[in-house]
Amino acid sequence: YVIDSDHKVLCTKLTARKYKQLNTYACSSLARVIEDNFFDKALLKRRIAKILHNANLVEESIVLGCTHYELVGKLFSEIEPNKQYVLPCKDFVQNLKIDKPNISDKPGDVLMLATLATKSYIDKLWKIFKS
């Protein structure tokens, strides 16, 4: 998929700095907000709506340029349904391979990948999965 000037790329601050040649909008701490509040759809929708408003989107195609944004892609579409959302990270997320001998592939087991996951964050998720 070719990303050109007809696209707005919603991404992290680091990605925006790295790819200055693209038409980017840095979504301040959205990845972390998704990690911390994944089950609070109302909060996520408010945050995403604010980002979409502030990004001043005139482009028809919006690139969700962070693997975290794939997790809430439907919320973007619910808020701005007239835009085409491109998920270049989708193949990366779906085809992610991890070479670790201690990862189980038994049915019902859960593999969680997170950035900057603290012990309290992992404990919170563990409580959710146990209930």
ABEGO torsion letter per residue (X at the ends): XBBBAABBBBBBAAAAAABAABBBBBBBGAAAAAAAAAABAAAAAAAAAAAAAAAGBABABBBBABAAAAAAAAAAAAABAABBBBBAAAAAAAABBBBBAABBABBGBBBBBBBGBBAAAAAAAAAAAAX
